[in-house]
């Protein structure tokens, strides 16, 4: 990119949370923006960036620059644990604390790159307050990587959810410790000082009325830009060819895809409840069942026996 092209390009710094379910929509958004005269600085820890570097083509790399963000390594959190992928559950809170407290590194990145815009993850409340300071005066836009429904739970748990068909009562009435309350307050304050719009990884056909509710809840313009999913390249050696061939025999809109994320693990009781619901539905389905890396469970052990008598 020559100097004239660079001067006419909008520079965007992206700051996703350290989870695959967050980095993927950020990366896919970066790819879309890279075709519209934007230069993207995608900032994360080296272990995260290493996991996605092969998903960026040579052409895309001209407009998408991976910027390492270093957390201070500790005996508890060595660099290979600067991601939620494979992270032992007891280290999640230390990782969140380290990520939120590393403001010096973020400030240095802002000074060095001087972006025109910051797009930050709802899970990370620090960037807008830093970027919006008089020293920088950089506008910040919040990107909700989950759906519209989930955002309500994270930001306004004390506000009654107006859609009874989705029962959030157990979440809203669950005991909340001081850290949960403080984190909710930080997210609310972060949202207040960011731009008057928010990006949402969802689409109206899926969450129309919930998307319409978010502007009322957050007093901001909501722009649905999803679904942002990783592009799949299928070849003859692809391990999922058999599943795709099976899907090809099904009628349109006849099969349900069930997944709770790459780093979310259901208990035995929760798996049984989901299995029971799928059985009652009578529809065809593809269900992704995951377990922590340290657990060795065969699929026959994980699911009810009747699943294997069909």
C-alpha positions as CSV (number, residue, x, y, z in Angstrom):
1,X,0.0,0.0,0.0
2,X,1.6,3.3,-1.1
3,X,1.5,6.5,1.1
4,X,-1.4,8.1,-0.8
5,X,-3.6,5.0,-0.4
6,X,-2.7,4.7,3.3
7,X,-3.6,8.4,3.9
8,X,-7.1,7.7,2.5
9,X,-7.6,4.5,4.5
10,X,-9.5,4.4,7.8
11,X,-7.4,2.7,10.4
12,X,-9.3,0.5,12.8
13,X,-7.9,-1.1,16.0
14,X,-9.8,-4.2,17.1
15,X,-9.7,-5.6,20.6
16,X,-11.5,-9.0,21.1
17,X,-11.7,-11.0,24.2
18,X,-9.3,-14.0,24.4
19,X,-11.8,-16.7,23.3
20,X,-12.3,-18.4,20.0
21,X,-16.0,-17.5,20.0
22,X,-14.9,-13.9,20.2
23,X,-11.8,-13.8,17.9
24,X,-13.7,-15.5,15.1
25,X,-16.4,-12.9,14.5
26,X,-13.8,-10.1,15.0
27,X,-11.6,-11.7,12.3
28,X,-14.5,-12.2,9.9
29,X,-15.6,-8.5,10.5
30,X,-12.0,-7.5,9.8
31,X,-12.1,-9.4,6.5
32,X,-15.2,-7.6,5.4
33,X,-13.9,-4.2,6.4
34,X,-10.6,-4.9,4.6
35,X,-12.5,-4.9,1.2
36,X,-13.9,-1.4,2.0
37,X,-10.8,0.7,2.3
38,X,-10.1,0.0,6.0
39,X,-6.8,-1.0,7.4
40,X,-7.3,-3.3,10.4
41,X,-5.1,-3.8,13.4
42,X,-6.3,-7.0,15.1
43,X,-4.8,-6.9,18.6
44,X,-4.6,-10.0,20.8
45,X,-2.1,-12.2,22.7
46,X,0.5,-14.1,20.6
47,X,-1.1,-17.5,21.4
48,X,-4.4,-16.2,19.9
49,X,-2.8,-14.6,16.9
50,X,-0.9,-17.8,16.1
51,X,-4.2,-19.7,16.1
52,X,-5.7,-17.5,13.4
53,X,-2.8,-16.4,11.2
54,X,-3.4,-19.3,8.7
55,X,-7.0,-18.1,8.2
56,X,-5.8,-14.8,6.6
57,X,-5.0,-15.0,2.9
58,X,-2.0,-13.2,1.4
59,X,-4.3,-10.6,-0.1
60,X,-6.1,-10.0,3.1
61,X,-2.8,-9.6,5.0
62,X,-2.3,-6.4,3.1
63,X,-5.1,-4.8,5.0
64,X,-5.3,-6.9,8.2
65,X,-2.3,-6.6,10.5
66,X,-2.0,-8.9,13.5
67,X,-0.7,-6.9,16.5
68,X,0.5,-8.8,19.6
69,X,-0.7,-7.7,23.0
70,X,1.5,-9.1,25.7
71,X,0.1,-10.0,29.1
72,X,2.7,-10.2,31.9
73,X,3.6,-13.9,32.3
74,X,3.3,-15.4,35.7
75,X,3.9,-18.9,37.1
76,X,0.1,-19.2,37.2
77,X,-0.5,-17.7,33.8
78,X,2.3,-18.6,31.4
79,X,2.0,-17.3,27.8
80,X,0.3,-20.5,26.5
81,X,-2.5,-19.8,28.9
82,X,-3.2,-16.3,27.6
83,X,-6.3,-17.7,25.9
84,X,-9.4,-19.5,27.2
85,X,-8.8,-22.4,24.8
86,X,-7.7,-25.3,27.0
87,X,-7.6,-23.0,30.0
88,X,-8.2,-24.8,33.3
89,X,-11.4,-23.4,34.8
90,X,-9.7,-22.1,38.0
91,X,-7.5,-19.8,35.9
92,X,-10.4,-18.0,34.1
93,X,-10.7,-15.3,36.7
94,X,-6.9,-14.6,36.9
95,X,-6.9,-14.3,33.1
96,X,-9.8,-11.9,33.1
97,X,-8.1,-9.8,35.8
98,X,-4.8,-9.8,33.9
99,X,-6.5,-8.8,30.6
100,X,-8.5,-6.0,32.2
101,X,-5.6,-4.6,34.2
102,X,-3.0,-4.4,31.4
103,X,-3.9,-0.8,30.5
104,X,-0.2,0.3,30.0
105,X,0.2,-2.1,27.0
106,X,-3.1,-0.9,25.5
107,X,-2.1,2.8,25.9
108,X,1.2,2.1,24.2
109,X,-0.6,0.4,21.3
110,X,-2.9,3.4,20.9
111,X,0.0,5.8,20.8
112,X,2.0,3.7,18.4
113,X,-0.8,2.9,15.9
114,X,-2.9,6.1,16.2
115,X,-6.1,4.4,14.9
116,X,-9.1,6.4,13.7
117,X,-11.5,4.0,15.4
118,X,-11.5,1.3,18.1
119,X,-13.9,-1.6,17.9
120,X,-13.8,-3.4,21.2
121,X,-15.4,-6.5,22.7
122,X,-18.3,-6.1,25.2
123,X,-16.3,-8.4,27.5
124,X,-13.5,-5.8,27.7
125,X,-14.6,-2.6,29.4
126,X,-11.3,-0.7,29.4
127,X,-10.7,0.5,25.8
128,X,-13.4,3.1,25.4
129,X,-12.5,4.9,28.6
130,X,-8.9,4.9,27.5
131,X,-9.6,5.8,23.9
132,X,-12.1,8.5,24.8
133,X,-9.6,10.3,27.1
134,X,-8.4,13.8,26.0
135,X,-5.0,12.3,25.3
136,X,-6.4,10.2,22.5
137,X,-9.9,11.3,21.5
138,X,-10.5,8.2,19.5
139,X,-14.1,7.0,19.0
140,X,-14.8,3.5,20.3
141,X,-17.6,1.2,19.1
142,X,-18.7,-1.8,21.1
143,X,-19.1,-5.1,19.3
144,X,-21.5,-7.7,20.8
145,X,-20.2,-11.0,19.6
146,X,-23.1,-12.9,21.0
147,X,-26.8,-12.5,20.3
148,X,-29.1,-9.7,21.4
149,X,-30.7,-11.8,24.2
150,X,-27.4,-12.6,25.8
151,X,-26.4,-9.0,26.0
152,X,-29.3,-8.2,28.2
153,X,-28.2,-10.7,30.8
154,X,-24.6,-9.3,30.9
155,X,-25.5,-5.6,31.2
156,X,-29.0,-5.2,32.7
157,X,-29.6,-8.3,34.9
158,X,-31.8,-6.2,37.2
159,X,-34.2,-5.1,34.4
160,X,-37.1,-7.4,33.8
161,X,-36.8,-9.2,30.4
162,X,-40.0,-8.4,28.5
163,X,-40.2,-11.7,26.5
164,X,-41.6,-14.5,28.8
165,X,-41.0,-17.2,26.1
166,X,-37.3,-17.0,27.1
167,X,-37.1,-17.5,30.8
168,X,-34.1,-15.7,32.2
169,X,-35.5,-15.7,35.8
170,X,-33.1,-18.2,37.1
171,X,-30.2,-16.1,35.8
172,X,-31.6,-12.8,37.0
173,X,-32.4,-14.1,40.5
174,X,-29.2,-16.0,41.1
175,X,-27.0,-14.7,43.9
176,X,-24.4,-12.3,42.5
177,X,-21.0,-11.7,44.2
178,X,-19.3,-8.3,44.5
179,X,-17.1,-9.0,41.5
180,X,-20.2,-9.7,39.3
181,X,-21.8,-6.5,40.4
182,X,-18.7,-4.5,39.8
183,X,-18.1,-6.0,36.4
184,X,-21.7,-5.2,35.4
185,X,-21.2,-1.6,36.5
186,X,-18.0,-1.3,34.5
187,X,-19.7,-2.7,31.4
188,X,-22.6,-0.2,31.8
189,X,-20.2,2.7,32.2
190,X,-18.1,1.5,29.3
191,X,-21.2,1.4,27.1
192,X,-22.3,4.9,28.1
193,X,-19.1,6.6,26.9
194,X,-18.7,4.6,23.7
195,X,-20.2,5.8,20.4
196,X,-23.9,6.1,20.0
197,X,-24.1,2.9,18.1
198,X,-23.2,-0.8,18.7
199,X,-22.4,-3.6,16.4
200,X,-24.2,-6.9,16.9
201,X,-23.2,-10.3,15.5
202,X,-26.8,-11.4,14.8
203,X,-29.5,-10.9,12.1
204,X,-33.1,-9.8,12.1
205,X,-34.5,-13.1,10.7
206,X,-33.2,-14.8,13.9
207,X,-33.7,-12.1,16.6
208,X,-35.9,-9.4,15.1
209,X,-37.8,-8.4,18.2
210,X,-34.9,-8.8,20.5
211,X,-32.8,-6.6,18.3
212,X,-35.6,-4.0,18.3
213,X,-35.5,-4.1,22.1
214,X,-31.8,-3.4,22.5
215,X,-32.0,0.3,21.4
216,X,-34.6,0.8,24.1
217,X,-32.4,-1.0,26.7
218,X,-29.1,0.6,25.8
219,X,-30.3,3.9,24.3
220,X,-28.0,3.4,21.3
221,X,-28.4,2.5,17.6
222,X,-28.0,-1.2,17.1
223,X,-26.5,-2.4,13.8
224,X,-26.8,-6.2,13.2
225,X,-23.9,-7.3,11.0
226,X,-24.1,-11.1,11.4
227,X,-23.9,-13.9,11.1
228,X,-20.1,-13.5,11.1
229,X,-18.8,-17.1,10.8
230,X,-15.6,-18.7,9.7
231,X,-15.6,-19.5,6.0
232,X,-15.4,-23.2,5.4
233,X,-13.3,-24.6,2.6
234,X,-14.4,-28.1,1.7
235,X,-12.1,-30.6,-0.1
236,X,-12.1,-34.3,-0.6
237,X,-10.2,-34.9,2.6
238,X,-12.4,-32.8,4.8
239,X,-13.3,-34.7,7.9
240,X,-16.9,-33.5,7.9
241,X,-17.8,-34.6,4.3
242,X,-19.9,-37.4,5.6
243,X,-22.0,-35.0,7.7
244,X,-22.4,-32.6,4.8
245,X,-23.5,-35.5,2.5
246,X,-26.1,-36.5,5.1
247,X,-27.3,-32.9,5.3
248,X,-27.7,-32.9,1.5
249,X,-30.4,-35.6,1.8
250,X,-32.5,-33.4,4.2
251,X,-35.2,-30.9,3.2
252,X,-34.5,-27.2,3.6
253,X,-35.0,-25.9,7.1
254,X,-35.6,-29.4,8.4
255,X,-32.5,-29.9,10.6
256,X,-31.5,-28.2,13.8
257,X,-27.8,-27.3,14.6
258,X,-27.1,-27.4,18.3
259,X,-23.9,-26.0,19.7
260,X,-23.0,-24.1,22.9
261,X,-19.7,-22.8,21.8
262,X,-16.2,-24.2,21.4
263,X,-15.3,-23.6,25.1
264,X,-18.7,-24.3,26.8
265,X,-19.1,-27.8,28.4
266,X,-22.4,-29.2,29.6
267,X,-22.8,-31.3,32.7
268,X,-24.3,-34.8,32.5
269,X,-27.7,-33.5,33.6
270,X,-27.6,-30.7,31.1
271,X,-26.7,-33.1,28.3
272,X,-29.6,-35.4,29.3
273,X,-32.0,-32.4,29.2
274,X,-30.9,-31.3,25.7
275,X,-31.1,-34.9,24.5
276,X,-34.6,-35.2,25.9
277,X,-35.7,-32.0,24.1
278,X,-34.2,-33.1,20.8
279,X,-36.0,-36.5,21.1
280,X,-39.3,-34.8,21.8
281,X,-38.9,-32.4,18.9
282,X,-38.7,-35.2,16.4
283,X,-36.5,-33.2,14.0
284,X,-33.2,-34.1,12.5
285,X,-30.3,-32.5,14.2
286,X,-26.5,-32.1,14.4
287,X,-25.3,-31.7,17.9
288,X,-21.8,-30.6,18.8
289,X,-20.9,-32.2,22.2
290,X,-17.6,-31.0,23.7
291,X,-15.6,-31.8,26.8
292,X,-12.7,-30.2,28.6
293,X,-9.3,-31.3,27.3
294,X,-8.5,-33.2,30.5
295,X,-11.6,-35.3,30.3
296,X,-11.6,-38.5,28.3
297,X,-15.3,-39.5,27.7
298,X,-16.6,-41.7,24.9
299,X,-19.7,-40.4,23.1
300,X,-21.6,-43.6,24.2
301,X,-20.9,-42.5,27.8
302,X,-21.9,-38.9,27.3
303,X,-25.3,-39.4,25.8
304,X,-28.4,-41.4,26.8
305,X,-28.5,-45.0,25.7
306,X,-31.6,-44.5,23.6
307,X,-29.7,-42.2,21.3
308,X,-27.9,-45.3,19.9
309,X,-31.1,-47.3,19.3
310,X,-32.6,-45.1,16.6
